[in-house]
């Protein structure tokens, strides 16, 4: 979700809020991630408003965009956070987030990560295996603490999304089998340093239909009823995230339609609802700004070689994902069909296939819908410094992450002595 005026053309130049993107490039160079504060704010407030009449907690999925500035903005708006590592917990705390609103997901929590989360006093651990439960009980006991837990239950629901981001089928690594959940809850109930608080379920990402969410919720509610029958009281249900965004022509569920459907399913139960949106809040609030370095015309294809690459935005190479690509200053000329590619030494280094654009070397391009899983998945492959990040607030630009320099990339390395 973005506000109607987040990305607009004014005087034949693409703007983010009231700032022309060519001015951003002049000030901060390229490649550069650029985010809209108003789009981020509006998306969170719209999602949160849908649940205004119910007990709920909206936990932003940090993995989708861990920028301290974005985390701080959401914290100030009242968000909790969904984390999957100790590093993400440290980021949340550094950004001013409240640990008491943090849920800790992930299949491979280490002992050190568990200790840090217990010390911080997080809201809940989303436990993903019986072995993890045993370890958490032992560590909490050693620390003299009680660990609040939900069991992440795998409902075996097809999210109808890319297989790499589907997490709710029985052949996925996430969660425990639905059929095993009751027995594991009964095991947890006997553990002295475990306190059962909830049930967790997350079926995948970039889901564009309501039906998979509702099917999964039905199975979770059936489990909650079984737990109640054996005397295990459930205080909250964590339904994960996964609402998709529009990259091209998708029509994901409206936030209010999603909220209404979930609350209708819950009915009169006095249970808190927890959600973990990530992409839905940040995906369409950011772009990757890049410059055309070379145009290369061959017998079979035309290539626009830009200064951003797969190390800056991994999604196209990893998922064959589509991102719209706009010229910042469109030319009133005949278009050509281009492959938009980067300088990384891989044939899979592309940002877009078959794009009809009128281009010249030096032109600026905006890779749209890059606010989620863009900078968060960036790497230094080919010893390429990661991009700068900028937040636009009305007419103001704020550098929220400075561009790396090459010396940063090997500062912690050393050569063998005596070589």
matplotlib code that plots the C-alpha trace (Angstrom):
import matplotlib.pyplot as plt

x = [0.0, 1.2, -0.5, -1.7, 0.9, 3.9, 5.4, 4.3, 5.6, 5.9, 7.5, 8.3, 10.4, 9.5, 9.1, 9.0, 6.6, 7.8, 11.4, 12.6, 14.5, 17.2, 17.9, 18.3, 20.9, 22.7, 22.9, 23.6, 24.8, 23.6, 22.7, 20.5, 17.5, 14.9, 11.9, 8.8, 8.1, 4.4, 3.9, 5.4, 3.3, 0.1, 0.6, 1.2, -1.7, -4.1, -3.2, -3.4, -6.8, -8.4, -8.0, -9.0, -11.9, -10.0, -7.0, -4.1, -0.4, 1.1, 4.7, 6.7, 8.8, 12.3, 13.8, 11.9, 13.7, 15.9, 16.9, 17.1, 15.2, 12.3, 12.3, 12.3, 9.4, 7.3, 8.2, 7.0, 3.8, 3.3, 4.5, 6.0, 8.5, 8.9, 12.6, 14.4, 17.9, 19.7, 21.1, 17.6, 16.8, 19.8, 18.6, 15.1, 16.5, 19.0, 16.1, 14.0, 11.7, 10.1, 11.3, 8.0, 6.4, 8.9, 8.1, 11.1, 10.6, 13.0, 14.0, 17.5, 17.7, 21.0, 21.5, 23.1, 20.1, 17.7, 19.6, 19.6, 15.9, 15.1, 17.3, 15.5, 12.1, 10.5, 6.8, 7.0, 9.2, 7.6, 9.0, 9.5, 10.5, 10.3, 14.1, 14.0, 11.4, 13.7, 16.7, 14.7, 13.4, 16.9, 18.3, 15.4, 15.8, 19.5, 18.7, 15.9, 13.4, 10.1, 10.0, 6.7, 6.1, 3.8, 4.2, 4.6, 2.1, 2.4, -1.2, -0.2, -2.1, -0.9, -0.2, -0.3, 2.9, 6.5, 7.9, 10.9, 8.6, 5.9, 6.3, 3.1, 3.3, 4.3, 7.5, 8.7, 11.4, 9.2, 7.1, 5.8, 3.4, -0.2, -0.8, 2.0, 1.1, -1.2, 1.3, 4.1, 1.8, 1.2, 4.9, 5.4, 2.8, 5.0, 8.1, 8.9, 10.4, 8.0, 4.7, 2.3, 0.9, -0.2, -0.4, 1.7, 1.1, 2.8, 2.1, 4.2, 4.9, 3.5, 0.0, -2.6, -5.8, -7.7, -8.6, -5.2, -5.2, -8.7, -8.0, -5.0, -7.0, -9.7, -7.1, -5.5, -8.8, -9.6, -6.3, -7.1, -10.4, -8.5, -6.0, -8.9, -10.4, -7.1, -6.8, -4.3, -5.4, -4.3, -3.9, -3.0, -3.0, -0.1, -1.3, 2.0, 2.3, 2.3, -0.1, 1.3, 1.7, 1.2, 4.4, 2.7, -1.0, -1.6, -4.7, -3.8, -6.4, -7.3, -6.1, -9.7, -11.1, -8.3, -8.9, -12.7, -12.3, -9.9, -12.1, -15.2, -13.3, -12.2, -15.8, -16.5, -13.2, -11.3, -8.0, -5.4, -4.5, -0.8, 0.3, 3.7, 3.4, 6.6, 6.4, 2.9, 4.1, 7.4, 7.4, 5.7, 7.2, 10.7, 12.6, 16.1, 17.5, 20.1, 22.0, 22.5, 26.2, 26.2, 23.7, 24.7, 22.9, 23.4, 21.9, 19.5, 19.1, 19.5, 21.1, 20.9, 23.8, 23.1, 25.2, 22.9, 23.2, 22.0, 24.0, 21.9, 18.5, 18.6, 14.9, 14.9, 17.9, 16.7, 13.0, 12.8, 10.7, 9.2, 9.8, 8.4, 11.2, 10.5, 12.7, 13.1, 13.0, 11.1, 12.3, 9.8, 11.5, 10.9, 11.4, 13.5, 13.1, 15.8, 17.3, 18.1, 21.3, 24.0, 27.8, 28.1, 29.9, 26.9, 24.5, 21.7, 22.5, 19.4, 16.8, 14.3, 13.6, 11.9, 11.3, 10.3, 12.1, 13.7, 17.1, 20.5, 23.7, 23.6, 19.8, 18.3, 16.0, 13.7, 13.3, 9.9, 8.5, 11.9, 11.2, 11.1, 13.8, 16.0, 18.6, 18.0, 19.2, 22.0, 25.6, 29.1, 29.5, 32.2, 33.5, 30.8, 30.0, 26.3, 24.1, 23.2, 19.6, 17.6, 14.3, 12.1, 9.8, 7.8, 10.4, 13.3, 15.8, 17.6, 20.5, 19.7, 22.6, 25.7, 27.2, 29.9, 33.3, 35.6, 38.0, 35.1, 34.8, 38.2, 38.8, 38.4, 40.7, 44.4, 47.1, 49.1, 52.3, 55.6, 54.1]
y = [0.0, 3.5, 6.8, 8.1, 10.8, 8.9, 8.4, 10.9, 12.6, 16.4, 18.4, 15.2, 14.0, 11.2, 12.4, 10.6, 12.7, 16.2, 15.4, 14.8, 11.6, 13.2, 15.6, 12.5, 11.1, 14.4, 14.5, 10.9, 9.2, 5.8, 3.1, 4.3, 3.0, 5.7, 5.4, 7.5, 8.2, 9.0, 5.7, 3.7, 5.6, 5.2, 1.5, 0.7, 2.9, 1.3, -2.2, -1.4, 0.4, -2.7, -4.3, -1.3, -3.1, -6.2, -7.1, -7.2, -6.6, -5.7, -7.0, -5.7, -8.5, -7.1, -9.4, -7.5, -4.2, -3.9, -0.2, 1.5, 4.5, 2.4, 0.3, 3.5, 4.9, 1.8, 1.7, 5.3, 4.3, 1.6, -1.5, -4.6, -6.7, -10.2, -11.2, -14.3, -13.7, -12.2, -9.6, -8.5, -8.2, -6.0, -3.8, -3.5, -2.4, 0.0, 1.5, 2.1, -0.9, -2.4, -6.0, -6.7, -6.4, -8.8, -12.3, -14.5, -16.8, -19.0, -22.6, -22.4, -20.3, -20.7, -20.9, -17.4, -16.0, -17.5, -16.1, -12.6, -12.8, -14.0, -11.3, -8.6, -9.9, -10.5, -11.1, -14.7, -17.3, -19.0, -22.5, -24.5, -28.0, -30.3, -30.1, -26.3, -26.5, -28.7, -26.4, -23.3, -24.9, -25.8, -22.3, -20.6, -22.8, -22.1, -18.3, -18.6, -17.4, -18.6, -18.6, -17.5, -19.7, -20.3, -23.4, -22.7, -25.1, -26.1, -26.3, -27.8, -25.1, -24.1, -20.4, -20.4, -18.4, -18.9, -22.2, -20.4, -18.3, -20.9, -21.9, -23.7, -27.0, -30.3, -30.5, -27.1, -26.8, -24.5, -25.3, -28.6, -30.9, -30.1, -33.7, -33.5, -30.2, -31.4, -33.9, -31.2, -28.8, -31.5, -32.0, -28.2, -28.1, -30.3, -28.2, -26.0, -23.1, -22.9, -20.9, -21.6, -18.4, -18.9, -20.7, -19.4, -20.0, -18.5, -20.0, -17.9, -14.6, -12.5, -14.2, -12.5, -14.4, -14.4, -18.1, -19.6, -17.3, -18.4, -22.0, -21.8, -19.9, -22.6, -25.3, -23.1, -22.5, -26.2, -26.8, -24.0, -25.8, -29.1, -27.4, -25.9, -29.4, -30.6, -27.6, -25.6, -21.9, -20.0, -16.2, -15.2, -16.5, -15.3, -15.5, -14.5, -12.2, -12.8, -10.4, -9.6, -6.3, -5.2, -5.5, -5.7, -6.6, -8.5, -7.8, -8.6, -8.5, -5.0, -4.6, -3.9, -7.0, -9.1, -7.7, -8.2, -11.8, -12.6, -11.1, -12.8, -16.1, -15.4, -14.7, -14.2, -15.8, -13.5, -14.1, -11.6, -11.6, -11.1, -10.3, -10.2, -8.0, -7.1, -6.6, -5.3, -2.3, -1.5, -3.1, -0.3, 2.5, 2.3, 2.2, 1.4, 4.4, 3.4, 5.0, 3.7, 3.2, 1.7, 0.8, -2.3, -3.3, -6.8, -8.8, -10.6, -8.2, -4.7, -4.3, -1.4, -1.9, 0.0, 0.6, -1.5, -5.2, -8.5, -7.8, -4.7, -6.3, -10.0, -10.8, -10.9, -13.3, -15.4, -15.6, -14.3, -11.6, -8.8, -5.1, -2.3, 0.0, 3.6, 6.3, 9.1, 11.6, 9.9, 10.7, 11.6, 9.2, 5.8, 3.0, -0.1, -3.4, -3.7, -6.2, -4.2, -5.8, -5.0, -5.2, -8.3, -11.2, -13.5, -14.2, -14.1, -10.5, -8.7, -6.3, -6.7, -8.5, -7.1, -3.5, -1.0, 2.2, 5.2, 5.5, 7.2, 6.6, 8.5, 8.3, 7.4, 4.5, 3.8, 0.1, 0.2, -1.8, -2.3, -1.5, -5.1, -7.7, -5.2, -3.7, -6.5, -9.1, -7.0, -8.4, -7.4, -9.9, -8.8, -6.6, -4.1, -1.6, -1.7, 1.3, 4.3, 4.5, 7.8, 8.6, 11.3, 13.2, 15.7, 18.0, 16.8, 14.0, 12.2, 9.9, 6.9, 4.7, 6.0, 4.3, 1.7, 2.3, -0.5, -0.2, -1.1, -4.4, -5.8, -3.8, -6.9, -9.1, -9.8, -11.5, -14.4, -13.4, -13.8, -14.0]
z = [0.0, -0.8, -0.7, -4.0, -4.3, -3.1, -6.5, -9.1, -12.2, -11.9, -14.7, -16.5, -13.5, -11.1, -7.6, -4.2, -2.1, -3.0, -3.9, -7.5, -7.8, -10.0, -7.1, -4.8, -7.2, -7.3, -3.5, -2.7, -5.9, -7.2, -6.6, -3.8, -1.9, -1.4, 1.0, 1.6, 5.3, 4.5, 2.7, 5.5, 8.1, 6.1, 5.5, 9.2, 10.3, 7.8, 8.8, 12.5, 12.1, 10.8, 14.2, 16.3, 17.9, 19.0, 21.2, 18.8, 18.3, 14.9, 14.8, 11.8, 10.2, 10.6, 8.0, 5.3, 6.0, 9.1, 8.6, 12.0, 10.7, 9.6, 12.8, 14.8, 12.8, 13.3, 17.0, 17.5, 15.7, 18.3, 16.4, 17.9, 15.9, 14.5, 14.6, 13.4, 14.9, 17.8, 15.5, 14.6, 18.4, 18.8, 15.9, 17.4, 20.8, 19.1, 17.2, 20.3, 20.0, 23.0, 23.6, 25.4, 21.9, 20.2, 18.9, 18.1, 15.1, 13.2, 13.1, 14.4, 17.5, 19.2, 23.0, 23.0, 21.1, 23.6, 26.5, 24.9, 24.3, 27.8, 29.3, 27.2, 28.2, 24.9, 24.4, 23.0, 21.5, 18.4, 19.0, 15.8, 17.1, 20.1, 20.4, 20.5, 23.3, 25.4, 24.9, 25.8, 29.0, 30.0, 29.3, 31.0, 34.1, 34.3, 34.2, 36.7, 34.1, 32.6, 28.8, 27.2, 24.1, 21.2, 19.1, 15.4, 13.8, 10.2, 8.9, 5.6, 3.7, 0.2, 0.1, -3.7, -3.9, -5.0, -3.6, -2.0, 0.1, 0.9, 4.6, 5.6, 3.7, 5.4, 3.3, 4.5, 7.2, 9.3, 12.4, 13.7, 12.0, 12.7, 13.7, 16.3, 17.8, 20.6, 21.9, 21.9, 23.8, 26.4, 26.7, 27.1, 29.8, 32.0, 31.6, 34.7, 32.9, 29.9, 30.0, 27.1, 25.8, 22.2, 18.9, 15.9, 12.2, 9.2, 5.8, 3.4, 1.8, -1.2, -0.8, -3.0, -1.9, 1.3, 1.2, 2.3, 5.4, 6.3, 5.7, 8.0, 10.7, 10.7, 11.5, 14.2, 15.8, 15.8, 17.6, 20.1, 20.9, 21.4, 23.7, 25.8, 26.2, 27.8, 30.1, 28.1, 27.9, 24.8, 25.3, 21.8, 18.2, 16.0, 12.4, 10.9, 7.9, 4.2, 2.6, -0.8, -2.6, -6.2, -8.2, -11.6, -11.8, -8.6, -6.5, -2.9, -0.2, 1.2, 4.7, 6.0, 4.2, 5.7, 9.2, 8.9, 7.8, 10.6, 13.3, 12.0, 12.2, 15.7, 16.8, 20.5, 21.7, 24.1, 22.4, 21.3, 17.7, 16.6, 13.1, 11.4, 8.3, 6.5, 2.7, 3.0, 5.0, 3.3, -0.2, -2.1, 0.0, -1.5, -4.8, -6.0, -7.9, -10.5, -13.4, -17.0, -17.5, -21.0, -23.8, -25.7, -28.8, -30.2, -33.0, -30.5, -27.6, -26.3, -22.9, -20.6, -18.2, -15.0, -11.8, -9.6, -9.7, -8.2, -5.1, -4.5, -5.4, -5.2, -5.8, -9.7, -9.8, -6.8, -7.6, -11.2, -9.5, -11.4, -10.5, -12.6, -13.9, -14.6, -16.3, -13.9, -16.8, -19.6, -23.1, -25.9, -28.3, -29.8, -27.3, -27.6, -25.8, -23.2, -20.8, -17.6, -16.3, -13.8, -13.9, -11.7, -13.4, -13.6, -16.4, -13.8, -12.9, -14.1, -12.7, -15.5, -18.8, -21.9, -20.8, -23.5, -22.7, -24.5, -22.9, -23.2, -21.2, -18.0, -17.6, -14.2, -13.6, -10.6, -9.8, -8.1, -5.1, -3.7, -0.1, 1.0, 0.7, -1.2, 1.1, 3.6, 1.2, -0.3, -0.3, -1.2, -4.1, -6.5, -3.7, -4.4, -1.5, -0.5, -1.5, 0.5, 1.9, 2.0, 3.7, 2.1, 4.4, 2.4, 0.9, 3.1, 2.4, 5.2, 4.8, 7.0, 5.9, 4.3, 1.3, 2.1, 0.6, -0.6, 2.3, 4.6, 3.0, 4.0, 7.1, 9.3, 7.1, 7.2, 5.1, 6.4, 8.2, 6.4, 3.0]

ax = plt.figure().add_subplot(projection="3d")
ax.plot(x, y, z, "-o")
ax.set_aspect("equal")
plt.show()
